[in-house]
């Protein structure tokens, strides 16, 4: 019933910035070290690879074969389901003093780029692609100069698997702290001063290179490279991405090797723009809440009588941040009030200032009368919250699954549809009143509604207890006033009592109290004994042959068998012997009761 509406909102979301699943480093059968499927040669593996990319859950892929780009260029032009960017993984030996290290960098270019356009970044000594085997190395060039060439020809440059491969820069360097890199010397022959000098030189070198991003193999390594430093008068920050570096079809679509990048449109320009804001536009799988945080996919408002403020409105929301922007009177507040109504918050309007509550109701009546409001709420599954605005009803919402099946639930009380909503005037009030700010923070507490119910129950019990205490106090007051206020003369009586309560009287009463205390265990013992005796009286009435004749009386053969068996087992004698023993027990308990009664009466019960 609601599948089309859900699809509409999903289509609308394609036009907004959302997090896309991105892999910027995978290899195709064109790479010399690509692991082919069993029984498949490289030529026949390309269609399989292409279909795997198309059927994957990824939104963007950069194919980065070793020193080759023909296949990635061809696939970039024909791919439809997934944005494929052409790229290359390039082996590079920097100039001195880093020329002992062979590094891998990734060059990525806009979709549709040709082989000729991409290969302009290579020096002349690099052979044409059809003659390259993928193991070539670019040497003798400053790293920053090479990165600049990639940028000049329209590409992006990423430092590949910086921390997990002998050709990654971090193989020889280790970062400690937010801003300091310490040189890792496996032979341990450098002094601390030498290590620090090399470390500072490396950091300046890597920051000045102009990388658009750095690849790490584990999410936990991200913190080691998120430098925010001042370099040559500018603030420098290098985005950190999660490497995939798949060399076989099976490793392409692996969640743990996917980077989530927020883009308005899934294209090269969208990627380039997102890399400028790494703190807000790049996430790793570990950063994505599981299950996803609940959010509103969109809202639909339709006027039943065609006279509402909105004749027909559909707005999709981002699962990150959405802003309603428009001039006064464009309907921003109407959308907020429609959400208030459908989520059932009209029932709590009395909790805000009355002039404001009155304005809210007047606005709803003027703009939402007879309107049908539908909100798709994405929690563990998609639910449709639907209500027709009715001035006389504060809550009229029904909840449906996307197939139209109704879900019996009260939206606010269930706690399954968390939402905190403030109109413009309420935000002003929130800014002035501290208790409302605390209340807003309290709503971040897990299972808040259950805790609120527990609090309300406790408050109800406290009110009840208060009334009970007030009733007891009233009774005490009446007691105090009885007999001409004898109780109020307690101090006078206490003084007289102290005069009479001599040491001899205290000793006599102490002996009396001890004697009286001995009665308690005797009484308990006597009561327990009587209970035991009563129990034996019930037991002795038990007949082990009860109901047996009901089962044998209709069969002469069975009855004859039973009489023989009963005699063989001497059941009558056994039952008689048990009853005899029970009677003896009864006599013993009766004697004990008489003895306890006599003993108990020897002790005084009063003066």
SULWOQUI-V184423 format. One record per residue. N is the residue number from 1. PHI is phi in degrees with one decimal (* if undefined). PSI is psi in whole degrees, -180 to 180 (999 if undefined). D_CENTER is the distance of its C-alpha to the mean C-alpha in Angstrom with 2 decimals. Layout:
n=(N | N)
phi=(PHI | PHI)
psi=(PSI | PSI)
d_center=(D_CENTER | D_CENTER)
This chain:
n=(1 | 2 | 3 | 4 | 5 | 6 | 7 | 8 | 9 | 10 | 11 | 12 | 13 | 14 | 15 | 16 | 17 | 18 | 19 | 20 | 21 | 22 | 23 | 24 | 25 | 26 | 27 | 28 | 29 | 30 | 31 | 32 | 33 | 34 | 35 | 36 | 37 | 38 | 39 | 40 | 41 | 42 | 43 | 44 | 45 | 46 | 47 | 48 | 49 | 50 | 51 | 52 | 53 | 54 | 55 | 56 | 57 | 58 | 59 | 60 | 61 | 62 | 63 | 64 | 65 | 66 | 67 | 68 | 69 | 70 | 71 | 72 | 73 | 74 | 75 | 76 | 77 | 78 | 79 | 80 | 81 | 82 | 83 | 84 | 85 | 86 | 87 | 88 | 89 | 90 | 91 | 92 | 93 | 94 | 95 | 96 | 97 | 98 | 99 | 100 | 101 | 102 | 103 | 104 | 105 | 106 | 107 | 108 | 109 | 110 | 111 | 112 | 113 | 114 | 115 | 116 | 117 | 118 | 119 | 120 | 121 | 122 | 123 | 124 | 125 | 126 | 127 | 128 | 129 | 130 | 131 | 132 | 133 | 134 | 135 | 136 | 137 | 138 | 139 | 140 | 141 | 142 | 143 | 144 | 145 | 146 | 147 | 148 | 149 | 150 | 151 | 152 | 153 | 154 | 155 | 156 | 157 | 158 | 159 | 160 | 161 | 162 | 163 | 164 | 165 | 166 | 167 | 168 | 169 | 170 | 171 | 172 | 173 | 174 | 175 | 176 | 177 | 178 | 179 | 180 | 181 | 182 | 183 | 184 | 185 | 186 | 187 | 188 | 189 | 190 | 191 | 192 | 193 | 194 | 195 | 196 | 197 | 198 | 199 | 200 | 201 | 202 | 203 | 204 | 205 | 206 | 207 | 208 | 209 | 210 | 211 | 212 | 213 | 214 | 215 | 216 | 217 | 218 | 219 | 220 | 221 | 222 | 223 | 224 | 225 | 226 | 227 | 228 | 229 | 230 | 231 | 232 | 233 | 234 | 235 | 236 | 237 | 238 | 239 | 240 | 241 | 242 | 243 | 244 | 245 | 246 | 247 | 248 | 249 | 250 | 251 | 252 | 253 | 254 | 255 | 256 | 257 | 258 | 259 | 260 | 261 | 262 | 263 | 264 | 265 | 266 | 267 | 268 | 269 | 270 | 271 | 272 | 273 | 274 | 275 | 276 | 277 | 278 | 279 | 280 | 281 | 282 | 283 | 284 | 285 | 286 | 287 | 288 | 289 | 290 | 291 | 292 | 293 | 294 | 295 | 296 | 297 | 298 | 299 | 300 | 301 | 302 | 303 | 304 | 305 | 306 | 307 | 308 | 309 | 310 | 311 | 312 | 313 | 314 | 315 | 316 | 317 | 318 | 319 | 320 | 321 | 322 | 323 | 324 | 325 | 326 | 327 | 328 | 329 | 330 | 331 | 332 | 333 | 334 | 335 | 336 | 337 | 338 | 339 | 340 | 341 | 342 | 343 | 344 | 345 | 346 | 347 | 348 | 349 | 350 | 351 | 352 | 353 | 354 | 355 | 356 | 357 | 358 | 359 | 360 | 361 | 362 | 363 | 364 | 365 | 366 | 367 | 368 | 369 | 370 | 371 | 372 | 373 | 374 | 375 | 376 | 377 | 378 | 379 | 380 | 381 | 382 | 383 | 384 | 385 | 386 | 387 | 388 | 389 | 390 | 391 | 392 | 393 | 394 | 395 | 396 | 397 | 398 | 399 | 400 | 401 | 402 | 403 | 404 | 405 | 406 | 407 | 408 | 409 | 410 | 411 | 412 | 413 | 414 | 415 | 416 | 417 | 418 | 419 | 420 | 421 | 422 | 423 | 424 | 425 | 426 | 427 | 428 | 429 | 430 | 431 | 432 | 433 | 434 | 435 | 436 | 437 | 438 | 439 | 440 | 441 | 442 | 443 | 444 | 445 | 446 | 447 | 448 | 449 | 450 | 451 | 452 | 453 | 454 | 455 | 456 | 457 | 458 | 459 | 460 | 461 | 462 | 463 | 464 | 465 | 466 | 467 | 468 | 469 | 470 | 471 | 472 | 473 | 474 | 475 | 476 | 477 | 478 | 479 | 480 | 481 | 482 | 483 | 484 | 485 | 486 | 487 | 488 | 489 | 490 | 491 | 492 | 493 | 494 | 495 | 496 | 497 | 498 | 499 | 500 | 501 | 502 | 503 | 504 | 505 | 506 | 507 | 508 | 509 | 510 | 511 | 512 | 513 | 514 | 515 | 516 | 517 | 518 | 519 | 520 | 521 | 522 | 523 | 524 | 525 | 526 | 527 | 528 | 529 | 530 | 531 | 532 | 533 | 534 | 535 | 536 | 537 | 538 | 539 | 540 | 541 | 542 | 543 | 544 | 545 | 546 | 547 | 548 | 549 | 550 | 551 | 552 | 553 | 554 | 555 | 556 | 557 | 558 | 559 | 560 | 561 | 562 | 563 | 564 | 565 | 566 | 567 | 568 | 569 | 570 | 571 | 572 | 573 | 574 | 575 | 576 | 577 | 578 | 579 | 580 | 581 | 582 | 583 | 584 | 585 | 586 | 587 | 588 | 589 | 590 | 591 | 592 | 593 | 594 | 595 | 596 | 597 | 598 | 599 | 600 | 601 | 602 | 603 | 604 | 605 | 606 | 607)
phi=(* | -114.0 | -61.5 | -65.1 | -64.7 | -62.3 | -65.3 | -60.6 | -66.5 | -63.6 | -66.3 | -65.1 | -68.9 | -64.6 | -96.1 | -123.6 | -75.0 | -135.1 | -77.4 | -107.2 | -81.4 | -130.0 | -128.9 | -110.0 | -155.2 | -135.8 | -110.8 | -109.9 | -58.5 | -76.2 | -79.0 | -65.0 | -106.0 | -71.4 | -85.1 | -78.3 | -61.2 | -56.0 | 76.3 | -115.8 | -87.7 | -63.5 | -63.4 | -78.9 | -76.0 | -61.4 | -61.6 | -64.1 | -60.6 | -60.8 | -67.0 | -60.9 | -62.8 | -64.6 | -88.4 | -72.9 | -88.3 | -78.4 | -99.2 | -143.5 | -137.2 | -111.7 | -90.1 | -127.2 | -75.2 | -67.2 | 58.0 | -136.7 | -145.6 | -61.6 | -63.8 | -64.2 | -65.8 | -66.1 | -68.0 | -60.3 | -77.9 | -108.9 | -68.0 | -120.5 | -71.4 | -125.8 | -75.1 | -106.0 | -103.2 | -75.3 | -159.8 | -148.9 | -99.6 | -113.4 | -84.8 | -142.5 | -109.0 | -67.0 | -74.8 | -55.6 | -92.4 | -102.2 | -72.5 | -80.8 | -107.7 | -100.2 | -105.1 | -113.1 | -125.5 | -112.8 | -110.5 | -124.0 | -124.2 | -61.2 | -56.7 | 88.0 | -61.9 | -96.0 | -57.4 | -64.6 | -64.3 | -72.9 | -76.0 | -66.1 | -75.6 | -82.6 | -67.9 | -63.2 | -72.3 | -77.3 | -68.8 | -59.0 | -59.5 | -64.9 | -105.9 | -88.8 | -103.6 | 91.6 | -105.7 | -68.1 | -130.6 | -89.1 | -131.0 | 72.9 | -119.8 | -60.7 | -58.1 | -63.0 | -66.9 | -67.2 | -62.0 | -62.3 | -63.9 | -60.4 | -65.2 | -62.7 | -95.2 | 92.9 | -104.6 | -113.8 | -125.7 | -125.9 | -76.1 | -79.9 | 22.9 | -64.7 | -117.9 | -127.8 | -141.6 | -57.1 | -96.2 | -93.5 | -60.1 | -76.2 | -59.0 | -114.7 | -127.3 | -132.9 | -96.8 | -126.8 | 80.5 | -74.9 | -128.2 | -120.2 | -108.9 | -110.6 | -69.0 | -98.7 | -105.8 | -64.3 | -91.7 | 66.3 | -106.5 | -89.3 | -76.3 | -62.8 | -64.5 | -66.5 | -59.7 | -64.5 | -63.3 | -66.4 | -61.6 | -64.2 | -64.6 | -65.6 | -63.3 | -62.0 | -64.9 | -70.2 | -72.2 | -80.5 | -65.8 | 87.8 | -59.1 | -86.2 | -176.1 | -128.6 | -95.5 | -122.7 | -94.2 | -127.3 | -56.5 | -66.1 | -81.2 | -58.0 | -62.3 | -73.2 | -122.4 | -84.2 | -73.7 | -126.5 | -130.0 | -96.2 | -133.9 | 53.7 | 80.1 | -125.0 | -80.3 | -115.6 | -144.5 | -104.4 | -61.7 | -114.0 | -118.2 | -95.8 | -77.2 | -110.7 | 50.9 | -73.2 | -119.0 | -153.6 | -63.6 | -64.6 | -95.2 | -68.0 | -104.0 | -110.7 | -56.1 | -69.1 | -112.5 | -106.8 | -104.9 | -96.5 | -123.4 | -83.7 | -138.4 | -71.4 | -128.3 | -83.6 | -157.5 | -60.0 | -63.0 | -62.3 | -64.4 | -60.6 | -66.2 | -65.3 | -66.9 | -79.3 | -129.2 | -63.3 | -65.9 | -109.4 | -117.2 | -127.0 | -133.6 | -101.6 | -53.8 | -69.8 | -85.0 | -87.5 | -61.6 | -130.8 | -68.1 | -55.6 | -61.2 | -64.3 | -158.7 | -91.9 | -74.4 | 178.0 | -133.0 | -123.0 | -126.6 | -126.7 | -87.7 | -64.6 | -101.1 | 62.9 | -120.1 | -72.8 | -59.3 | -107.2 | -68.7 | -158.6 | -129.0 | -132.9 | -129.2 | -96.4 | -111.4 | -77.5 | -82.0 | -113.2 | -147.4 | -127.3 | -125.4 | -93.1 | -121.2 | 178.6 | -71.4 | -56.9 | 85.8 | -86.1 | 109.6 | -60.5 | -66.2 | -61.4 | -64.3 | -62.8 | -71.1 | -65.1 | -64.0 | -58.2 | -68.5 | -69.4 | -87.3 | 84.5 | -83.4 | -63.0 | -68.9 | -111.3 | -61.7 | -66.4 | -81.6 | -101.9 | -59.3 | -59.9 | -58.1 | -70.7 | -61.1 | -64.6 | -64.0 | -61.3 | -63.3 | -65.3 | -65.8 | -61.1 | -63.2 | -74.2 | -114.5 | -119.6 | -55.2 | 65.5 | -84.4 | -96.5 | -112.9 | -127.0 | -124.4 | -96.1 | -106.9 | -99.9 | -112.9 | -64.8 | -145.5 | -81.3 | -123.5 | -104.4 | -99.2 | -127.6 | -150.1 | -99.2 | -61.9 | -136.6 | -57.1 | -86.4 | -122.2 | -80.0 | -143.2 | -138.6 | -86.0 | -118.0 | -114.7 | -130.2 | -77.6 | -66.2 | -87.2 | 95.4 | -71.8 | -77.7 | -111.0 | -78.9 | -160.4 | -95.9 | -56.5 | -73.8 | -69.7 | -70.3 | 75.8 | -87.8 | -130.2 | -63.0 | -158.9 | -118.5 | -122.8 | -135.6 | -75.8 | -58.9 | -64.6 | -67.0 | -65.2 | -61.2 | -63.5 | -59.9 | -68.6 | -99.1 | -111.6 | -65.0 | -66.2 | -71.8 | -65.0 | -64.4 | -63.2 | -64.3 | -65.0 | -60.8 | -72.2 | -82.4 | -70.4 | -60.3 | 54.2 | -59.0 | -64.4 | -64.2 | -67.8 | -64.9 | -61.9 | -62.7 | -63.0 | -64.4 | -63.6 | -64.1 | -64.2 | -62.5 | -63.8 | -64.0 | -62.0 | -63.6 | -64.1 | -60.6 | -64.1 | -63.2 | -65.2 | -61.7 | -65.4 | -64.2 | -62.3 | -63.8 | -64.2 | -62.2 | -62.2 | -64.9 | -63.6 | -62.3 | -80.0 | -69.9 | 50.9 | 57.5 | 71.1 | -58.2 | -62.7 | -65.8 | -93.9 | -55.6 | -60.6 | -64.0 | -65.1 | -63.8 | -65.3 | -66.1 | -64.3 | -62.6 | -67.1 | -82.9 | -82.9 | -76.8 | -62.0 | -66.2 | -63.3 | -60.5 | -65.5 | -63.5 | -68.0 | -64.9 | -63.4 | -63.5 | -62.5 | -63.3 | -62.5 | -68.0 | -67.0 | -69.2 | -69.0 | -60.1 | -64.1 | -66.9 | -65.1 | -62.4 | -64.3 | -65.7 | -64.3 | -62.1 | -66.0 | -63.0 | -62.3 | -64.2 | -63.0 | -61.2 | -64.7 | -67.0 | -62.6 | -69.9 | -66.6 | -66.8 | -79.6 | -70.1 | -119.1 | -70.7 | -97.2 | -58.9 | 71.4 | -67.5 | -65.5 | -64.3 | -91.3 | -114.2 | -69.9 | -89.6 | -136.2 | -64.8 | -63.3 | -67.2 | -66.9 | -63.9 | -60.5 | -67.2 | -62.3 | -65.4 | -63.8 | -64.4 | -72.2 | -58.4 | -85.7 | 53.4 | -68.2 | -62.6 | -63.0 | -65.7 | -63.4 | -64.2 | -65.1 | -63.2 | -64.1 | -63.4 | -66.7 | -64.0 | -61.8 | -63.4 | -63.4 | -62.9 | -63.9 | -62.6 | -66.6 | -63.0 | -61.6 | -65.5 | -62.8 | -63.0 | -65.8 | -66.1 | -63.7 | -63.6 | -65.0 | -64.1 | -76.2 | -75.5 | -96.0 | -70.4 | -111.1 | -175.2 | -80.9)
psi=(-35 | 11 | -41 | -39 | -42 | -42 | -36 | -46 | -37 | -39 | -39 | -34 | -21 | -17 | 8 | 166 | 116 | 164 | 124 | 149 | 120 | 137 | 120 | 16 | 87 | 156 | 150 | 178 | -9 | -17 | 140 | -24 | 18 | 131 | 115 | 147 | 152 | 129 | 9 | 131 | 173 | -39 | -44 | -15 | -24 | -46 | -38 | -44 | -46 | -42 | -38 | -43 | -45 | -37 | -3 | 171 | 5 | 151 | -31 | 139 | 136 | 121 | 119 | 78 | 158 | 109 | 19 | 150 | 3 | -49 | -42 | -36 | -43 | -44 | -34 | -33 | -24 | -15 | 139 | -48 | -31 | 138 | 115 | 122 | 134 | 142 | -179 | 148 | 122 | 130 | 131 | 130 | 113 | 167 | 169 | 145 | 14 | 15 | -5 | -10 | 133 | 115 | 157 | 130 | 155 | 130 | 126 | 136 | 166 | 152 | 140 | -4 | 149 | 166 | -43 | -41 | -41 | -37 | -1 | -18 | -16 | 145 | 165 | -29 | -12 | 129 | 160 | 159 | -40 | -15 | -2 | 145 | -1 | -3 | 8 | 156 | 135 | 128 | 160 | 19 | 141 | 136 | -46 | -34 | -41 | -42 | -40 | -37 | -41 | -44 | -40 | -33 | 17 | 10 | 177 | 149 | 128 | 136 | 116 | 145 | 64 | -23 | -2 | 9 | 145 | -21 | 10 | 145 | -35 | -4 | -29 | -2 | 148 | 132 | 135 | 131 | 178 | -32 | 3 | 132 | 132 | 130 | 134 | 110 | 105 | -23 | -14 | 36 | -7 | 146 | 165 | -36 | -40 | -42 | -46 | -40 | -45 | -39 | -47 | -38 | -39 | -43 | -43 | -39 | -47 | -36 | -33 | -12 | -29 | 24 | 144 | -11 | 164 | 136 | 134 | 159 | -23 | 141 | -34 | -19 | -6 | -42 | -24 | -16 | 2 | 66 | 138 | 96 | 161 | 121 | 117 | 44 | 3 | 151 | 125 | 133 | 129 | 121 | 146 | 128 | 160 | 125 | 150 | -54 | 41 | 138 | 18 | 162 | -36 | -25 | 3 | -53 | 68 | 122 | -41 | -11 | 21 | 139 | 136 | 120 | 129 | 119 | 145 | -46 | 142 | 90 | 175 | -45 | -38 | -41 | -46 | -41 | -41 | -35 | -14 | -16 | 63 | -31 | -32 | -13 | 4 | 128 | 152 | 163 | -34 | -18 | -15 | 121 | 142 | 118 | 163 | 148 | 140 | 145 | 166 | 122 | -37 | 171 | 141 | 130 | 123 | 139 | 118 | -36 | 11 | 18 | 9 | 170 | -43 | 122 | -47 | 117 | 133 | 123 | 129 | 144 | 150 | 150 | 6 | -71 | 131 | 142 | 132 | 115 | 131 | 164 | 170 | 133 | 8 | -9 | 10 | -48 | -32 | -42 | -42 | -43 | -29 | -41 | -41 | -45 | -46 | -27 | 1 | 15 | -2 | -25 | -19 | 16 | -30 | -13 | -12 | 173 | 137 | -43 | -37 | -41 | -39 | -41 | -39 | -48 | -39 | -40 | -43 | -45 | -38 | -29 | -16 | 2 | 127 | 12 | 144 | 126 | 127 | 129 | 129 | 117 | 122 | 105 | -126 | -29 | 168 | 128 | 146 | 122 | 118 | 133 | 143 | 122 | 131 | 119 | -31 | -6 | 126 | -20 | 118 | 23 | 139 | 149 | 134 | 150 | 167 | -18 | 3 | -5 | 129 | 142 | 119 | 104 | 146 | 116 | -52 | -45 | -28 | -28 | 4 | -6 | 65 | 135 | 136 | 120 | 134 | 128 | 175 | -48 | -34 | -34 | -40 | -44 | -41 | -38 | -22 | -25 | 115 | -36 | -31 | -33 | -42 | -39 | -38 | -43 | -36 | -29 | -6 | -8 | 131 | 145 | 40 | -43 | -36 | -41 | -36 | -42 | -43 | -41 | -44 | -38 | -42 | -40 | -40 | -43 | -39 | -41 | -42 | -44 | -38 | -44 | -39 | -42 | -42 | -38 | -42 | -41 | -39 | -42 | -40 | -40 | -41 | -40 | -42 | -36 | -12 | 159 | 45 | 34 | 41 | -40 | -36 | -16 | 22 | -45 | -40 | -45 | -38 | -38 | -42 | -38 | -41 | -32 | -36 | -25 | 72 | 173 | -37 | -43 | -40 | -41 | -42 | -43 | -33 | -43 | -40 | -42 | -40 | -46 | -40 | -34 | -26 | -20 | -34 | -53 | -32 | -40 | -43 | -42 | -41 | -41 | -44 | -39 | -41 | -40 | -40 | -43 | -43 | -37 | -39 | -32 | -38 | -39 | -40 | -21 | -8 | 138 | 118 | -11 | 6 | 135 | -5 | -39 | -20 | -28 | -18 | -11 | -20 | 3 | 115 | -39 | -44 | -38 | -40 | -43 | -40 | -43 | -39 | -48 | -38 | -38 | -44 | -40 | -3 | 46 | -37 | -44 | -41 | -43 | -40 | -40 | -41 | -44 | -36 | -43 | -38 | -41 | -39 | -40 | -39 | -41 | -41 | -45 | -38 | -43 | -40 | -39 | -44 | -40 | -42 | -39 | -44 | -43 | -40 | -36 | -5 | -21 | 144 | 147 | -2 | 172 | 999)
d_center=(29.51 | 26.82 | 26.53 | 28.90 | 27.04 | 23.77 | 25.84 | 27.44 | 24.25 | 23.20 | 26.69 | 26.51 | 23.36 | 25.44 | 27.44 | 24.73 | 22.96 | 19.80 | 18.32 | 20.53 | 20.45 | 23.37 | 25.49 | 28.49 | 30.27 | 31.39 | 34.88 | 36.98 | 40.06 | 42.04 | 40.84 | 43.27 | 40.60 | 38.59 | 38.29 | 39.87 | 38.90 | 41.45 | 44.70 | 43.76 | 45.69 | 44.39 | 46.00 | 44.47 | 41.05 | 40.59 | 40.10 | 37.58 | 35.69 | 35.86 | 34.52 | 31.61 | 30.65 | 31.14 | 29.05 | 26.10 | 22.72 | 23.68 | 24.72 | 26.97 | 28.93 | 31.60 | 34.18 | 35.66 | 38.49 | 40.65 | 43.27 | 43.35 | 42.04 | 44.19 | 41.79 | 38.81 | 41.10 | 42.19 | 38.75 | 37.47 | 40.16 | 39.48 | 35.69 | 34.21 | 30.73 | 29.54 | 30.77 | 32.81 | 34.07 | 37.15 | 37.08 | 38.57 | 37.82 | 40.77 | 42.35 | 43.62 | 45.76 | 45.79 | 49.04 | 50.11 | 48.86 | 45.86 | 48.02 | 47.40 | 43.87 | 43.14 | 39.93 | 37.99 | 36.94 | 35.53 | 37.23 | 35.53 | 37.51 | 37.11 | 37.01 | 40.55 | 42.07 | 45.08 | 46.12 | 48.88 | 46.64 | 44.23 | 47.01 | 48.53 | 46.39 | 48.39 | 51.60 | 54.79 | 55.12 | 52.05 | 53.37 | 52.49 | 49.48 | 51.64 | 53.19 | 50.06 | 48.51 | 45.23 | 46.24 | 47.97 | 47.20 | 47.72 | 49.57 | 51.29 | 49.22 | 47.28 | 43.55 | 43.16 | 46.10 | 44.58 | 41.19 | 43.23 | 45.04 | 41.82 | 40.83 | 44.39 | 44.27 | 41.01 | 38.46 | 35.45 | 35.64 | 32.87 | 33.45 | 32.58 | 30.70 | 31.69 | 30.43 | 30.83 | 34.30 | 37.84 | 38.25 | 35.22 | 36.15 | 34.00 | 35.96 | 38.47 | 36.49 | 33.78 | 31.91 | 31.39 | 29.90 | 28.92 | 32.40 | 34.54 | 35.24 | 37.30 | 39.59 | 39.12 | 42.61 | 42.69 | 46.33 | 45.86 | 49.08 | 47.96 | 48.23 | 45.34 | 47.14 | 47.44 | 43.79 | 42.76 | 45.21 | 43.96 | 40.34 | 41.08 | 43.09 | 40.30 | 37.79 | 40.34 | 41.11 | 37.57 | 36.75 | 40.09 | 39.70 | 37.71 | 34.91 | 32.44 | 29.72 | 29.26 | 27.70 | 25.87 | 25.01 | 21.91 | 19.00 | 19.90 | 23.36 | 22.32 | 22.96 | 26.53 | 27.55 | 25.95 | 29.28 | 30.04 | 33.76 | 36.98 | 39.27 | 42.67 | 41.82 | 38.59 | 34.91 | 33.75 | 30.22 | 29.63 | 26.52 | 24.84 | 24.00 | 22.86 | 25.92 | 26.38 | 30.14 | 30.42 | 33.99 | 33.63 | 32.32 | 29.77 | 27.84 | 27.53 | 24.27 | 22.01 | 18.36 | 18.47 | 21.53 | 20.37 | 20.08 | 18.35 | 20.96 | 20.99 | 24.33 | 26.12 | 28.20 | 27.80 | 30.98 | 32.57 | 32.96 | 29.28 | 28.42 | 31.07 | 29.82 | 26.18 | 27.49 | 29.00 | 25.65 | 23.63 | 21.36 | 19.90 | 20.73 | 19.85 | 16.55 | 16.15 | 13.91 | 12.14 | 11.50 | 9.86 | 6.08 | 5.82 | 5.95 | 7.35 | 6.92 | 9.52 | 12.93 | 16.61 | 18.53 | 21.83 | 24.37 | 27.82 | 30.61 | 33.98 | 37.08 | 38.66 | 42.08 | 41.83 | 42.41 | 38.90 | 37.84 | 35.95 | 37.86 | 35.00 | 31.93 | 28.97 | 26.47 | 23.44 | 20.63 | 18.78 | 14.99 | 15.58 | 18.53 | 21.32 | 24.59 | 27.24 | 30.52 | 33.94 | 37.10 | 37.78 | 38.07 | 36.13 | 33.61 | 30.55 | 30.63 | 31.28 | 28.01 | 26.14 | 28.20 | 27.59 | 23.83 | 24.67 | 26.83 | 24.72 | 21.70 | 24.20 | 24.43 | 28.21 | 28.18 | 27.21 | 29.64 | 31.97 | 29.65 | 30.51 | 34.03 | 36.43 | 38.07 | 34.71 | 33.71 | 37.08 | 36.61 | 33.27 | 34.96 | 37.96 | 35.94 | 34.08 | 37.42 | 39.12 | 36.59 | 34.69 | 37.48 | 37.42 | 34.60 | 32.04 | 28.51 | 25.87 | 22.30 | 20.01 | 16.44 | 13.89 | 10.91 | 10.69 | 14.36 | 16.83 | 18.56 | 21.67 | 22.33 | 26.13 | 28.61 | 32.25 | 32.97 | 35.36 | 36.77 | 37.42 | 33.91 | 30.96 | 28.57 | 29.47 | 26.28 | 25.75 | 22.70 | 23.39 | 21.91 | 23.22 | 26.10 | 27.26 | 26.32 | 25.70 | 22.70 | 23.91 | 21.45 | 21.83 | 19.37 | 19.17 | 19.67 | 17.14 | 14.14 | 12.70 | 13.81 | 12.82 | 15.42 | 17.56 | 20.94 | 24.03 | 27.37 | 29.59 | 31.53 | 28.48 | 27.23 | 30.70 | 30.46 | 27.06 | 28.70 | 31.52 | 30.05 | 28.09 | 26.98 | 25.22 | 23.41 | 22.30 | 21.25 | 19.08 | 17.35 | 17.00 | 14.93 | 12.01 | 12.08 | 9.55 | 11.77 | 14.30 | 16.53 | 17.19 | 18.15 | 20.33 | 22.02 | 22.70 | 24.11 | 26.29 | 27.55 | 28.51 | 30.27 | 32.14 | 33.24 | 34.37 | 36.41 | 37.97 | 38.78 | 40.28 | 42.56 | 43.59 | 44.41 | 46.37 | 48.29 | 49.09 | 50.25 | 52.46 | 53.97 | 54.58 | 56.34 | 58.56 | 59.32 | 60.27 | 62.64 | 64.33 | 67.79 | 68.59 | 65.57 | 66.42 | 62.95 | 63.29 | 66.38 | 64.30 | 65.38 | 69.03 | 68.65 | 66.75 | 69.65 | 72.17 | 70.14 | 69.96 | 73.78 | 74.19 | 71.50 | 73.76 | 73.01 | 75.12 | 73.24 | 69.88 | 71.19 | 72.38 | 69.08 | 67.17 | 69.31 | 68.81 | 65.02 | 65.02 | 67.29 | 65.18 | 61.95 | 63.54 | 63.65 | 59.85 | 59.31 | 62.50 | 61.32 | 57.93 | 59.77 | 62.17 | 59.43 | 57.55 | 60.85 | 61.65 | 58.22 | 58.96 | 62.43 | 61.15 | 58.78 | 61.72 | 63.65 | 60.95 | 60.81 | 64.58 | 64.60 | 62.41 | 64.30 | 63.00 | 64.97 | 63.25 | 62.53 | 63.89 | 66.97 | 64.86 | 63.87 | 67.34 | 69.87 | 69.81 | 70.80 | 74.07 | 73.06 | 69.79 | 71.63 | 74.26 | 71.64 | 69.89 | 73.15 | 73.91 | 70.43 | 70.50 | 73.81 | 72.83 | 69.76 | 71.80 | 69.07 | 71.40 | 72.52 | 69.01 | 67.88 | 71.05 | 70.48 | 66.89 | 68.16 | 70.93 | 68.48 | 66.29 | 69.43 | 70.24 | 66.75 | 67.28 | 70.57 | 69.00 | 66.24 | 68.84 | 70.99 | 67.98 | 67.22 | 70.87 | 70.86 | 67.69 | 69.11 | 72.36 | 70.59 | 68.31 | 71.27 | 72.88 | 70.31 | 70.73 | 68.36 | 69.76 | 72.53)
